Structure formats: C-alpha cells, structure tokens
Amino acid sequence: MTKDDQLKHEMYQQYHIHVELAVDGRILPAFWQILEEHRVSMRLIYDICRNSSIVPADRADIWAQGLYYGFDRDFLVSSHLLIPQIEHLARILLQQEKIPTTTIDEYGVESEKSINSLLEEPKIYELLGRDLTEELKFLLTEPMGLNYRNKICHGLVSESPNSADIYIWWLCLKLVVNNCVFIGGHLLDFAYSSL
C-alpha cells in the first residue's frame, strides 16, 4: 500500500467513525423529535420534493417515496430508491454542462457511465462542491469507504437499519430541503434548523 493509499485509508476510517457518531448523536435524535412533533405524510414529502431545485420534476415521486420510507423507519428500502436518484442527479448536472455521461465501446454500443465515473469528472466538484462530492464517493463508490452503492446493487446488505442507510437518507433529505424553492409548514422550518 502506497503512502497516499495509507493516508486515504486512515481518512476513510475516521470518516466512518464520523458517520456513526453523526447518526447516533445528531440524526436519530432529530429524526425522533420530528416524528414526535409532526405528522409526516407522503403528501408533505412529495410537496417538498416537487419544490426542490435538485429534484427533477419526473423524479419527485421516487424521491418522495425514498424519503418517506425513511420516515417510516425502512431505511433499507429508502436506500434502494435514493441511491439511483443520486446517480441520476449527478448525470443530469453534468449533462446540463454539456459533459458526456455515456461511453461508446469499440462495437458502437453506448452505455451510461457509472456513478464511479460521474463522481470522477472534474466539473462535478464545481457542481456539487468538493465536500459533497468526496462524501458521496466515500458513501457510495470508494472500495476503502463504505462503498454502499456496490453493496446495495450486489445484494450484500443484510442488516437494516444501519448507519449507512440512515446517513444516506438524511443526506438526501438535507439536499432536498436545503434546495427547496418555496413551501410552508412547521416540518420544513424544523428541518431547516435541524439540518
């Protein structure tokens, strides 16, 4: 293992600890408080998604279902719905910048780039921000990180809820709420202060 790999490995170990502490110390307490103080309906979540600038209009229902399953404490199903939407979001952002999100092999077959490739595009750092891009890599694609997309896609996740499911759900909720154009309601006010 090179010195850079060793440093990356140590960094990811520390970040894994951060995820676990964030889930136990901040996310779950805020989650239980939201559920205690508010009735979270699918309609409310859908309205928030529909008014969020990061959720494509034709994907509001999928995002809403993913977020709602989290509020219903089914974080594993939530991850199955939301992780592909994160990949789709990265693809859409790059396409808007006229950056190709497909490849063509020697036989002329066109394929969509994986999220691994999308998160390696230099422009994605500008579009999502360096911190969020690195966080998504750690959570979803890095073999030394949680590599959770790979685990979900290959049926390697058997335990739920776990810190990765909960953290990914909360990150998606945070992205949607923080990019909400307009919506009223106490849940949103509480969510802004909690996120």
N, C-alpha and C positions, 0 to 999 in steps of 0.2 A: 504494500500500500504506500503510495507516494505521500509526501508531507501534506500536499493540498487535499488529498483524499482523507487523510487522518484528521485534518482540521475540519473538513466538511462533515465527517462522521461525528466528531465531537459537537459541532454546531447543531446537527440534527438531533443528537441525543438530548442536548439542552432544550431544543425547541419542543421535543416530545414531552419533556417534563413541563414546559410552559403550557402546552395544550391540556395536559391532565390537570394542572393547577387552575387554569382558566375555567375549565368545565366544572370542577368541584367548587372553586372559590367564588366565581362570578356568574357563570352562565346558568347553572342549575338553580342557585338562589333567585336570580332574576326570573327564570322560567317559572318557578313555583309561585313567585309573587304575582306574575302576570296572570297565571291561571286562578290564583286565589281572588284577585281583584276584578277580573274581567271574564266575560263570556266570549271566547274566541270562536267565531263562526267561520265557516268556509266562505260565506259571502264577504265578510270583512277582509279576510286574507286575499280573496280574489280582487276586491276593490283596491287594496294596497298594491298588489302586483300589476293591475291594469294601469295604475297611475305612477308606476315606477319607470324611470327612463332607461333602466338596464334590461327590463323585461320586454322582449318583442311581443307585439300585440297577439300574434298567433301562438304564443307560448305562455300567456298569462294563466291559462287553466292548469298547465303542467306545473308551473312554478307554485301556483296556489295549492295544488294537491300535495306537492312535496313539502311545503311549509306547514300545511295543515296536518299532515301525518306526524310531523314533529310535535306540534301542539297536542296531538293525540297520543304522544309517547311512543310512536312507532318509528323510531329514528332510522332503523334499517331500511324500511320501505322509502322513507324520506330520502336517504342517500341514493337509493336506486333511481329515484326520479330526478334529484337535483344535480348529481354529478354530470350526467349528459347535458344538462342545461348550462352548466358552467363551460363545458367544452363548446357548446353551440354559441354561447356569448363571446368567447374568445374568437371563434371563427367569424362571427358577424362583425366584430370590431375590426378585425384585420381586413375583411372584405370591403368595409367602408373606406379603408385607407388604400384600396386597390392592391393589396398584398395577396398573392395567390395562396389559397388554402387547400389546394389539390395538387397531386402529382400525377404524371403520366409515365407509365413504365415503358419498356422497350417494345411492348406489343400494342401500345396505344391505349391501354386501359387506364382510365382516370380513376383515382382513388382520393378520398378525403384524407388530409393529414390528421394524424392522431393529436390528442391534446399535448402529448410529449413534444411533438414538433411545433405546435402552435405556441407553446409557452417558451420555446427557444427563439422565436422570432424577435429580433432586436426592438421592433416597433411596439411589441406588446408591453414592454417595460414602460414606455411612454403612455400607452393607452390605459393600462390598469394600475400603473405605479409600480415601482420596484418592490416595495414591501409586499403588496398583494400578490404580485407575480411570483416572488420567491416563496411566499406562504402557500400558494396553490401548488407549486412544484413539490414542496415538502409534503403537503397533504395528499396529493393525487398521483404524482408521477415518479418521484425520486426513489430508486431502489433502497437507498440508505435512509430515506424518510419513511413516512407512513405508507406511501405507495398505494393509497386506498382505492383508487380507480381500478388498478390491476387486481386487487383483492376482491373487489365487488364483481368485476367482469368475469373473473375466473372461478367464482363460487368459493372463495377462500375465507369468507367471513361467516362465522357460525354463531358468534355471540352478539347479542343486542340487548339493551343499548350498550355501546362502548364510547369511549371518549372521542374517537374519530367521528363516528356518526353524529354525535351531539354537536361537536365543534363545527363540522361542515354545515349542519343545519343552521346553527346560529350565525355562521359567517354569511350564508345565503340570505337569512332574514335581515341581517345588518346591511348587506348590499342593497337589498330591495327597499328597505325602509329609508336608508340614508339617501337614496336616489329617487324618493317619492316626490312627484311634482306637486300634487295637492291632494289632501284628503283630511277630513276632520275626524275627531274621535279621541277618546281618552287612551285607548290602547296605543295609538300612534304616538301620542305625547309621552306616554310612559316608555315606549320602546326607544324613542329618541334619547331620553335621559339615561336609559339602561345600556344602550349600545355604545 
